[in-house]
Amino acid sequence: MPSYALITGASSGLGLAMAEALARRGRHLLLVARHRDPLEAVAGELTQRFGVEVLFRACDLGEPLRLSGFLLELEESDRRIDLLVNCAGVRSYGHFLAQEWADEQDLIELNVLALTRLCHALGNRMAVHGGGQILNVASLAAFQPGPWMATYAASKAYVLHFSEALREELKQTGIRVSVLCPGPVTSPLRWVERLRDGRRCLSPEQVALYTVRALARNRAVIIPGQGNRWLARGCRFASRWLARKVAGMINKRYRPRLPQ
């Protein structure tokens, strides 16, 4: 019975790039995202190009009942998942008090609760089988407070610290835990295009290639890009006052301008 890598948020962006990078290395995949049609197209393409088995499941992981149903399906199946890649996530930008509470709650449900629940459920299954690997996707924003993206930055800080804690806890079970903290990644969003004017952004494919290599070396905290690594280190040595002021100025300057 083959083992599978389960990738959430796998229909686009970094999740899709991770799926391709792992399929290129002969990994069988279980892809999860909200919408069936793009998942089906991705699964067919990866199977054709790389000759691996690619299963898929459309599921909104931010909906607790749907997540429960998906986890029940996994529990009842005999497929072994030895790599969990938690890529699914959403962002929010702008003044916190101006956000719709439902949107902020959805962010917390997906970025924090769903990720934690997947780690718990699949971590227990991995422990029974003698080991496995978990990769959680945080962000460079995890290293400092994030004014004008407060909930998003806080959710990624949770992912960073949670993942590092799990790494220590699960060593004896044979489960290796890593956390990916990318900087801005190229995308069609206009705010990213504006950031690219100021500094170079990596593509999802570049981030995925770096990440897969770092996973093979069992790196704890994965930060693609030398400039991003310097920024992360700098945040650790800067005063909290300075870190939040600088982050606030950057986020306020580059926050997206929504169409009127």
Backbone bond lengths (Angstrom), bond angles and torsions (degrees), N, CA, C in turn:
res aa  C-N    CA-C-N  psi(-1)  N-CA   C-N-CA  omega(-1)  CA-C   N-CA-C  phi
1 M - - - 1.459 - - 1.532 109.89 -
2 P 1.341 118.19 120.71 1.464 119.98 -178.35 1.522 111.39 -70.05
3 S 1.316 115.69 157.74 1.459 121.05 173.80 1.526 108.68 -99.45
4 Y 1.330 115.33 158.26 1.454 121.22 -173.41 1.531 110.51 -126.43
5 A 1.338 114.07 152.70 1.454 121.60 167.38 1.520 107.66 -101.59
6 L 1.321 117.36 122.61 1.464 122.03 178.40 1.525 107.97 -95.20
7 I 1.341 115.75 122.96 1.454 121.12 -178.16 1.517 108.69 -121.44
8 T 1.317 117.14 123.07 1.461 120.66 176.12 1.533 109.24 -93.56
9 G 1.323 115.47 156.79 1.461 119.18 -177.15 1.516 111.72 62.87
10 A 1.350 116.43 37.19 1.468 121.27 -166.32 1.517 114.65 -90.84
11 S 1.318 119.51 2.20 1.461 119.88 -174.93 1.518 113.44 -89.38
12 S 1.339 118.43 -9.79 1.462 120.08 -178.34 1.522 109.37 -161.69
13 G 1.331 115.37 170.54 1.453 121.67 172.67 1.511 114.08 59.14
14 L 1.318 115.34 -139.51 1.458 120.71 -175.98 1.520 112.13 -65.83
15 G 1.339 117.90 -36.86 1.461 119.93 178.01 1.508 112.10 -60.02
16 L 1.323 117.06 -42.64 1.463 121.51 177.59 1.521 110.77 -65.70
17 A 1.333 117.09 -42.09 1.461 120.33 178.92 1.525 111.44 -63.82
18 M 1.338 117.68 -38.12 1.461 120.60 176.62 1.527 110.83 -65.56
19 A 1.331 116.65 -39.89 1.464 119.93 178.24 1.523 110.63 -60.42
20 E 1.322 116.37 -44.94 1.472 119.69 179.96 1.519 111.38 -65.86
21 A 1.328 117.18 -42.65 1.465 120.11 -179.14 1.523 111.33 -63.00
22 L 1.323 117.59 -39.01 1.468 120.49 179.70 1.529 111.29 -74.75
23 A 1.345 117.30 -38.93 1.467 120.08 177.45 1.517 110.35 -62.76
24 R 1.313 117.48 -36.87 1.461 122.15 178.61 1.529 110.68 -60.95
25 R 1.317 116.49 -26.42 1.464 121.46 179.07 1.529 112.34 -96.65
26 G 1.327 116.46 13.40 1.453 120.91 173.14 1.503 115.40 85.60
27 R 1.347 118.27 14.79 1.456 120.40 -179.30 1.520 110.65 -83.13
28 H 1.340 116.35 135.47 1.457 121.77 169.65 1.525 108.34 -76.93
29 L 1.332 116.47 145.32 1.456 120.17 -169.05 1.525 112.11 -127.46
30 L 1.329 114.75 149.46 1.457 123.50 166.01 1.518 106.46 -124.13
31 L 1.327 116.20 109.91 1.457 121.89 -173.52 1.524 110.38 -100.22
32 V 1.315 116.34 137.66 1.456 122.03 -178.30 1.527 109.03 -130.73
33 A 1.323 115.76 132.47 1.460 122.59 173.26 1.521 107.80 -159.84
34 R 1.325 117.13 177.18 1.461 120.03 -174.30 1.525 113.25 -73.26
35 H 1.332 117.93 -35.20 1.459 120.62 -169.87 1.531 111.22 -112.98
36 R 1.326 115.25 135.94 1.454 121.38 -173.90 1.526 113.54 -71.61
37 D 1.334 117.51 -44.00 1.469 120.33 -171.10 1.526 113.07 -59.15
38 P 1.335 119.73 -50.82 1.472 118.19 178.55 1.518 112.63 -64.87
39 L 1.330 117.63 -33.79 1.463 119.99 177.05 1.520 111.36 -63.04
40 E 1.326 116.14 -44.09 1.461 120.59 -179.39 1.524 110.55 -62.42
41 A 1.334 116.61 -40.37 1.458 120.31 178.73 1.528 111.32 -65.45
42 V 1.326 116.79 -43.36 1.465 120.92 178.98 1.524 110.58 -63.44
43 A 1.328 117.11 -44.56 1.463 120.88 -179.09 1.522 110.75 -60.42
44 G 1.335 116.85 -44.81 1.459 119.74 179.87 1.516 112.25 -63.32
45 E 1.327 116.81 -41.63 1.461 120.31 -178.86 1.524 111.75 -66.49
46 L 1.344 116.94 -44.81 1.463 119.55 -178.45 1.534 111.34 -66.59
47 T 1.322 116.57 -38.13 1.470 119.74 177.29 1.514 110.53 -62.60
48 Q 1.317 117.06 -44.32 1.458 121.20 -178.56 1.524 111.71 -66.44
49 R 1.325 117.02 -41.47 1.461 120.36 -175.24 1.516 113.10 -76.20
50 F 1.342 117.34 -37.29 1.459 119.23 -170.23 1.523 114.22 -118.11
51 G 1.324 118.36 -5.13 1.453 120.68 176.18 1.509 114.80 68.25
52 V 1.334 116.97 26.94 1.461 120.42 178.56 1.522 108.54 -106.90
53 E 1.321 115.81 161.93 1.460 120.09 175.77 1.527 108.78 -83.21
54 V 1.317 115.84 126.63 1.462 120.55 -179.64 1.526 108.60 -125.56
55 L 1.309 116.02 109.01 1.461 122.19 174.87 1.519 108.46 -95.39
56 F 1.320 117.08 159.95 1.458 119.12 179.13 1.528 109.80 -147.69
57 R 1.322 114.10 154.94 1.458 121.25 179.99 1.516 109.10 -145.90
58 A 1.325 116.98 119.45 1.463 120.95 175.89 1.524 108.52 -80.62
59 C 1.333 116.19 120.86 1.466 120.57 -178.15 1.517 109.35 -158.55
60 D 1.316 116.55 130.59 1.461 121.77 173.38 1.526 107.25 -84.49
61 L 1.316 115.94 99.36 1.458 121.03 -175.01 1.523 112.51 -67.31
62 G 1.323 117.49 -17.86 1.451 120.61 177.26 1.515 113.86 -76.97
63 E 1.345 117.16 -7.30 1.459 122.30 175.53 1.531 108.50 -96.53
64 P 1.322 119.02 109.59 1.476 120.62 -173.43 1.528 114.37 -53.98
65 L 1.328 118.50 -39.61 1.464 120.13 -178.85 1.518 111.34 -67.81
66 R 1.326 117.01 -40.03 1.457 119.85 178.29 1.522 111.04 -68.14
67 L 1.320 116.75 -38.26 1.459 120.13 176.03 1.526 110.65 -63.10
68 S 1.333 117.00 -40.82 1.468 120.17 177.60 1.522 111.06 -60.73
69 G 1.343 116.79 -42.64 1.450 120.29 178.70 1.510 112.03 -63.22
70 F 1.322 116.86 -40.73 1.463 120.94 179.12 1.530 111.00 -64.77
71 L 1.327 116.74 -43.54 1.464 119.84 179.45 1.525 111.24 -65.47
72 L 1.318 117.15 -34.36 1.456 120.52 176.55 1.532 110.38 -64.92
73 E 1.318 116.85 -40.70 1.465 120.29 176.41 1.527 110.83 -60.35
74 L 1.314 116.62 -43.62 1.459 119.91 179.39 1.523 111.27 -63.58
75 E 1.322 115.81 -40.03 1.464 120.27 -179.26 1.521 111.32 -64.90
76 E 1.325 116.53 -36.25 1.463 120.32 -177.40 1.525 112.89 -82.36
77 S 1.319 117.54 -15.39 1.460 120.29 179.28 1.527 109.67 -85.54
78 D 1.327 115.56 162.69 1.469 119.52 178.76 1.523 111.71 -102.91
79 R 1.325 117.51 14.11 1.462 120.74 179.54 1.526 109.84 -79.21
80 R 1.313 115.26 133.63 1.461 120.07 178.98 1.523 109.48 -92.89
81 I 1.320 115.72 128.27 1.460 121.81 175.79 1.519 107.69 -107.98
82 D 1.333 116.22 113.92 1.461 119.23 -178.04 1.524 112.99 -108.29
83 L 1.335 116.82 1.13 1.464 121.11 174.30 1.528 108.86 -143.59
84 L 1.308 116.28 123.44 1.469 123.04 174.97 1.517 108.04 -111.07
85 V 1.339 116.26 123.82 1.463 121.80 177.29 1.525 107.96 -117.12
86 N 1.313 116.40 105.25 1.471 122.22 -178.27 1.525 109.56 -89.29
87 C 1.353 116.00 87.96 1.464 121.42 179.38 1.519 112.72 -97.09
88 A 1.323 118.35 -23.44 1.468 120.96 -174.02 1.524 110.47 -61.26
89 G 1.322 115.45 135.01 1.452 120.16 178.47 1.514 110.18 -174.92
90 V 1.323 116.14 161.38 1.460 121.76 176.53 1.520 108.52 -130.42
91 R 1.339 115.50 160.91 1.463 122.10 -179.27 1.526 110.01 -117.84
92 S 1.318 114.51 159.62 1.461 120.08 169.23 1.519 107.81 -141.13
93 Y 1.327 116.26 146.03 1.457 121.51 -178.00 1.521 109.18 -138.93
94 G 1.312 115.03 150.90 1.452 120.18 177.62 1.522 111.97 112.30
95 H 1.308 115.62 179.42 1.464 122.70 -178.92 1.530 108.94 -61.91
96 F 1.323 116.61 129.40 1.459 121.08 -175.06 1.523 112.18 -56.94
97 L 1.323 117.67 -44.56 1.462 120.93 -176.46 1.524 112.12 -69.13
98 A 1.332 116.76 -17.70 1.461 120.01 179.86 1.529 112.55 -88.09
99 Q 1.327 117.42 -7.43 1.461 120.81 -178.84 1.530 110.56 -78.67
100 E 1.314 115.45 149.94 1.456 120.09 170.65 1.529 108.53 -71.95
101 W 1.343 115.97 130.92 1.453 118.24 -177.79 1.521 112.13 -60.47
102 A 1.324 117.60 -35.54 1.469 120.09 -179.84 1.526 110.64 -59.85
103 D 1.335 117.15 -37.27 1.462 119.98 179.04 1.528 111.29 -68.89
104 E 1.329 116.70 -40.57 1.472 120.27 178.31 1.534 110.64 -64.75
105 Q 1.322 116.18 -39.89 1.459 119.78 178.53 1.527 110.94 -65.83
106 D 1.323 116.75 -40.99 1.462 120.07 177.37 1.528 110.89 -59.69
107 L 1.327 116.34 -39.95 1.467 120.45 178.50 1.524 110.84 -61.42
108 I 1.314 116.56 -46.65 1.467 119.98 -179.57 1.527 111.08 -65.36
109 E 1.341 116.43 -40.23 1.463 120.15 179.15 1.525 111.37 -58.75
110 L 1.333 116.75 -42.12 1.457 119.80 -176.08 1.521 112.27 -85.17
111 N 1.334 117.19 -51.92 1.461 120.72 -173.76 1.523 113.27 -68.40
112 V 1.335 116.89 -30.81 1.467 120.48 -174.65 1.533 111.90 -111.19
113 L 1.335 116.84 -60.72 1.460 119.57 -171.22 1.527 112.46 -69.22
114 A 1.333 117.81 -47.33 1.459 119.67 -179.00 1.527 111.04 -63.63
115 L 1.321 116.91 -43.61 1.472 120.53 178.22 1.527 111.04 -59.33
116 T 1.323 116.61 -45.33 1.462 120.38 -178.64 1.525 110.97 -65.07
117 R 1.317 115.95 -41.11 1.461 119.59 -179.02 1.522 111.68 -66.74
118 L 1.325 117.48 -39.48 1.463 120.59 176.60 1.524 110.88 -63.57
119 C 1.322 116.73 -41.77 1.470 119.71 177.30 1.523 110.98 -60.95
120 H 1.329 116.62 -40.49 1.466 120.49 -178.70 1.527 110.98 -67.56
121 A 1.339 116.51 -49.06 1.457 120.23 -176.54 1.525 111.73 -66.75
122 L 1.323 117.47 -49.99 1.459 120.21 -177.09 1.527 111.79 -77.03
123 G 1.342 116.32 -28.93 1.459 118.74 174.59 1.515 111.71 -61.87
124 N 1.321 116.78 -40.41 1.467 119.49 177.06 1.525 111.56 -64.44
125 R 1.333 116.92 -39.25 1.464 119.75 178.06 1.532 110.97 -66.57
126 M 1.327 116.47 -40.85 1.466 119.91 178.11 1.520 111.38 -63.03
127 A 1.330 116.43 -39.98 1.464 120.07 -179.84 1.524 111.16 -62.16
128 V 1.332 116.72 -39.07 1.466 120.53 177.86 1.516 111.26 -62.40
129 H 1.342 116.65 -36.25 1.458 121.24 -178.40 1.528 113.02 -88.94
130 G 1.310 117.41 3.36 1.459 120.21 174.17 1.511 115.91 91.79
131 G 1.333 118.10 10.36 1.461 118.50 175.08 1.508 112.78 144.89
132 G 1.317 114.25 177.04 1.450 122.31 -179.18 1.514 108.62 166.13
133 Q 1.316 115.90 -166.48 1.459 120.50 -177.35 1.514 109.74 -143.74
134 I 1.346 115.84 140.53 1.457 122.79 178.82 1.519 108.11 -124.98
135 L 1.335 115.73 131.09 1.461 121.50 172.43 1.519 108.38 -121.38
136 N 1.315 116.24 118.47 1.462 121.80 175.11 1.522 109.22 -104.96
137 V 1.319 116.66 137.78 1.466 120.97 -178.50 1.521 108.89 -97.86
138 A 1.314 115.98 115.11 1.460 122.54 174.14 1.529 107.33 -103.41
139 S 1.310 117.72 -129.67 1.462 121.32 -177.43 1.522 108.34 -170.76
140 L 1.322 115.90 160.06 1.458 119.59 171.42 1.523 110.36 -60.57
141 A 1.328 117.01 -24.51 1.466 121.63 177.72 1.520 112.45 -66.13
142 A 1.323 118.04 -12.53 1.461 121.24 -178.02 1.522 112.90 -70.97
143 F 1.341 117.38 -15.32 1.458 120.15 -172.32 1.523 113.69 -89.97
144 Q 1.336 118.45 -3.93 1.458 120.20 179.10 1.522 109.41 -154.78
145 P 1.342 118.07 162.02 1.461 119.35 174.49 1.521 109.80 -59.65
146 G 1.334 116.88 154.45 1.456 120.52 -175.81 1.514 113.72 -127.61
147 P 1.337 119.03 73.53 1.463 119.23 175.11 1.526 111.23 -54.76
148 W 1.321 116.03 141.15 1.456 125.06 -176.79 1.533 112.96 72.65
149 M 1.296 116.61 4.42 1.468 122.58 165.72 1.524 107.01 -153.36
150 A 1.323 115.19 45.52 1.465 122.65 -166.74 1.517 112.75 -60.19
151 T 1.327 117.64 -47.97 1.462 120.05 -175.90 1.516 110.88 -69.34
152 Y 1.328 116.82 -41.43 1.462 120.67 178.97 1.518 111.01 -61.62
153 A 1.332 117.39 -51.10 1.462 120.66 -179.04 1.523 111.19 -60.37
154 A 1.340 116.43 -40.88 1.460 119.78 179.20 1.527 111.24 -65.21
155 S 1.332 116.87 -37.87 1.465 119.31 178.88 1.519 110.78 -64.71
156 K 1.326 117.11 -37.11 1.457 120.18 -179.88 1.528 111.85 -75.11
157 A 1.331 116.83 -30.80 1.466 119.63 172.75 1.526 109.71 -63.25
158 Y 1.326 116.54 -39.47 1.466 120.57 175.56 1.520 110.04 -59.86
159 V 1.330 117.24 -47.35 1.466 120.53 -177.95 1.524 110.65 -60.68
160 L 1.319 117.43 -42.22 1.465 121.30 179.53 1.523 111.33 -61.21
161 H 1.325 117.44 -52.44 1.460 120.40 -175.98 1.532 111.46 -71.06
162 F 1.314 117.22 -37.84 1.461 120.91 177.07 1.518 110.68 -60.94
163 S 1.321 117.11 -44.14 1.461 121.11 -177.62 1.523 111.50 -66.62
164 E 1.327 116.78 -42.09 1.464 119.23 179.05 1.525 110.97 -65.74
165 A 1.336 116.79 -36.33 1.461 119.50 176.93 1.526 111.19 -66.01
166 L 1.346 116.11 -44.73 1.463 119.34 178.44 1.513 112.05 -60.14
167 R 1.314 117.08 -37.09 1.469 120.51 -179.32 1.531 111.07 -56.09
168 E 1.336 115.56 -42.91 1.461 118.83 178.97 1.527 111.69 -71.67
169 E 1.329 116.06 -42.31 1.467 119.77 -177.66 1.522 112.73 -63.68
170 L 1.325 116.96 -39.20 1.461 120.63 -169.24 1.518 114.46 -95.60
171 K 1.326 117.29 4.04 1.462 119.44 -179.51 1.519 111.91 -54.47
172 Q 1.320 116.69 -43.64 1.461 120.31 -174.77 1.526 112.75 -71.91
173 T 1.311 117.68 -14.31 1.469 120.71 179.08 1.521 112.44 -89.74
174 G 1.331 116.78 -6.94 1.456 120.39 -176.46 1.514 113.73 86.00
175 I 1.338 117.65 7.70 1.466 121.57 179.12 1.525 108.63 -95.69
176 R 1.324 115.24 125.68 1.460 121.66 178.29 1.527 108.67 -100.21
177 V 1.318 116.29 131.67 1.466 121.30 -177.41 1.522 109.14 -120.25
178 S 1.317 115.80 130.54 1.463 122.61 176.43 1.517 109.16 -129.40
179 V 1.329 115.48 159.18 1.469 120.35 177.36 1.519 107.80 -132.23
180 L 1.321 115.33 132.36 1.460 122.62 179.82 1.521 109.35 -99.23
181 C 1.333 117.00 128.63 1.468 122.06 -179.64 1.525 109.36 -125.30
182 P 1.332 117.02 78.40 1.465 118.89 179.93 1.517 111.76 -78.67
183 G 1.322 115.74 155.02 1.449 120.53 167.38 1.517 109.02 -81.39
184 P 1.340 117.90 -163.92 1.464 119.99 178.48 1.523 111.18 -57.41
185 V 1.315 115.45 134.46 1.466 122.34 -179.20 1.523 107.68 -113.12
186 T 1.325 117.09 140.02 1.458 120.28 -177.22 1.519 110.86 -58.21
187 S 1.311 115.29 138.47 1.456 122.61 178.94 1.514 107.90 -160.55
188 P 1.331 118.10 168.18 1.461 119.20 178.94 1.522 114.75 -73.62
189 L 1.329 118.13 -4.84 1.462 119.90 -179.47 1.526 110.73 -66.16
190 R 1.336 116.69 137.98 1.464 120.30 -173.69 1.527 112.53 -66.72
191 W 1.328 117.04 -30.52 1.459 117.77 -178.16 1.517 111.02 -68.22
192 V 1.344 116.49 -31.83 1.460 119.20 176.06 1.525 110.07 -70.47
193 E 1.335 117.23 -38.48 1.457 119.73 178.06 1.527 110.25 -60.98
194 R 1.324 116.82 -37.51 1.457 119.52 177.97 1.525 111.20 -67.76
195 L 1.324 116.96 -38.21 1.457 119.35 176.88 1.523 110.99 -63.15
196 R 1.322 116.66 -35.39 1.454 119.90 -178.42 1.527 111.23 -64.10
197 D 1.317 117.75 -23.32 1.452 120.09 176.36 1.521 111.01 -64.99
198 G 1.335 116.26 -30.38 1.451 120.08 -176.50 1.522 113.64 -93.10
199 R 1.303 118.19 -33.64 1.467 120.66 179.68 1.520 109.88 -157.20
200 R 1.278 115.34 156.98 1.445 121.54 -173.13 1.525 110.71 -72.26
201 C 1.326 115.78 134.58 1.455 121.40 175.81 1.525 108.63 -107.03
202 L 1.320 116.34 144.24 1.451 121.03 175.59 1.522 109.68 -81.99
203 S 1.315 115.97 153.35 1.460 120.78 175.47 1.526 109.11 -82.29
204 P 1.339 118.38 159.99 1.471 119.63 175.32 1.519 112.17 -56.54
205 E 1.328 117.27 -36.34 1.469 120.21 -179.61 1.526 111.46 -66.53
206 Q 1.325 116.69 -39.17 1.466 119.56 177.41 1.528 111.05 -65.14
207 V 1.319 115.98 -43.47 1.463 119.83 178.98 1.524 110.47 -63.22
208 A 1.321 117.24 -43.15 1.467 120.83 -179.01 1.522 111.22 -63.93
209 L 1.327 117.72 -43.34 1.466 120.70 179.76 1.523 110.88 -61.78
210 Y 1.336 116.67 -45.51 1.464 120.61 177.93 1.522 110.61 -61.46
211 T 1.333 116.48 -40.79 1.455 121.39 -176.26 1.523 111.70 -67.69
212 V 1.318 117.11 -44.12 1.466 120.12 -179.69 1.527 110.46 -61.80
213 R 1.306 116.58 -39.69 1.473 119.55 177.71 1.523 110.83 -66.66
214 A 1.339 116.60 -39.83 1.470 119.82 179.10 1.521 111.31 -67.77
215 L 1.333 117.92 -35.60 1.462 120.75 176.49 1.524 110.99 -62.25
216 A 1.322 116.62 -39.43 1.463 120.18 179.08 1.529 111.21 -62.85
217 R 1.328 116.41 -27.21 1.473 121.04 177.63 1.527 111.82 -93.99
218 N 1.335 116.95 3.02 1.463 122.20 178.77 1.524 111.95 58.13
219 R 1.320 116.49 46.76 1.452 120.75 176.56 1.522 109.92 -72.92
220 A 1.322 116.68 141.76 1.462 120.76 -178.26 1.525 111.33 -77.77
221 V 1.317 117.30 -57.25 1.461 123.13 -179.55 1.525 107.62 -115.37
222 I 1.321 116.39 119.72 1.463 122.43 -173.52 1.528 108.13 -108.48
223 I 1.331 116.66 117.55 1.466 121.86 -179.47 1.519 107.87 -127.34
224 P 1.322 118.71 99.30 1.467 120.83 179.44 1.528 111.34 -69.75
225 G 1.315 116.29 138.63 1.465 120.60 176.75 1.519 112.07 96.10
226 Q 1.342 116.12 122.21 1.460 120.06 -178.13 1.519 111.71 -60.85
227 G 1.341 116.85 -41.10 1.462 119.77 178.83 1.515 112.50 -61.60
228 N 1.331 116.44 -39.68 1.462 120.13 178.08 1.522 111.60 -65.62
229 R 1.323 116.37 -37.08 1.471 119.15 178.70 1.527 110.92 -65.95
230 W 1.334 117.12 -37.86 1.463 119.73 176.53 1.530 111.33 -65.74
231 L 1.331 116.71 -39.04 1.464 120.10 177.98 1.521 111.30 -63.03
232 A 1.326 116.54 -42.65 1.464 120.34 179.90 1.521 110.61 -62.94
233 R 1.329 116.69 -41.96 1.467 119.69 178.81 1.517 110.45 -66.14
234 G 1.329 116.21 -40.78 1.460 119.43 -178.96 1.515 112.48 -61.76
235 C 1.333 116.83 -37.08 1.462 120.41 179.22 1.518 111.73 -62.82
236 R 1.317 116.99 -30.99 1.464 120.06 -178.37 1.531 111.47 -71.11
237 F 1.337 116.37 -28.33 1.460 119.44 -176.30 1.524 112.47 -98.17
238 A 1.326 117.29 -17.63 1.460 119.99 179.72 1.524 110.23 -73.72
239 S 1.318 116.51 153.01 1.458 119.99 175.40 1.522 109.26 -66.95
240 R 1.321 116.76 155.09 1.459 120.50 179.62 1.528 110.20 -61.24
241 W 1.326 116.59 -38.40 1.459 120.34 179.07 1.520 110.58 -59.39
242 L 1.331 116.45 -47.90 1.455 120.53 -177.84 1.527 111.09 -67.11
243 A 1.333 116.59 -41.11 1.464 120.56 -178.01 1.519 111.05 -60.55
244 R 1.317 117.61 -45.87 1.464 118.62 -177.35 1.527 111.96 -73.08
245 K 1.349 117.45 -31.68 1.456 119.75 178.12 1.525 110.85 -66.87
246 V 1.322 116.84 -47.15 1.463 120.92 -178.64 1.522 110.58 -65.27
247 A 1.342 115.91 -45.41 1.468 119.22 179.08 1.516 110.79 -61.15
248 G 1.322 117.17 -39.98 1.451 120.75 179.43 1.515 112.53 -63.40
249 M 1.332 116.92 -41.66 1.460 120.06 179.14 1.524 111.23 -64.70
250 I 1.325 116.34 -42.06 1.469 119.98 -179.59 1.523 110.63 -66.38
251 N 1.324 116.39 -47.20 1.470 119.45 -176.73 1.518 111.78 -66.55
252 K 1.328 116.71 -37.91 1.463 119.51 179.86 1.518 110.49 -67.41
253 R 1.313 116.82 -36.16 1.458 120.84 -179.32 1.520 111.86 -69.37
254 Y 1.334 116.89 -40.64 1.462 120.76 -172.77 1.514 114.42 -103.31
255 R 1.330 118.23 8.51 1.453 118.70 179.56 1.536 109.16 -62.22
256 P 1.339 118.09 147.65 1.460 120.08 -174.76 1.515 111.87 -67.61
257 R 1.307 115.77 146.02 1.458 121.39 173.86 1.517 108.66 -98.35
258 L 1.305 115.86 110.15 1.463 120.10 -176.33 1.521 109.57 -73.74
259 P 1.339 117.00 146.32 1.460 120.11 179.01 1.528 110.89 -62.55
260 Q 1.312 115.97 145.71 1.471 120.32 179.50 1.526 110.95 -78.26
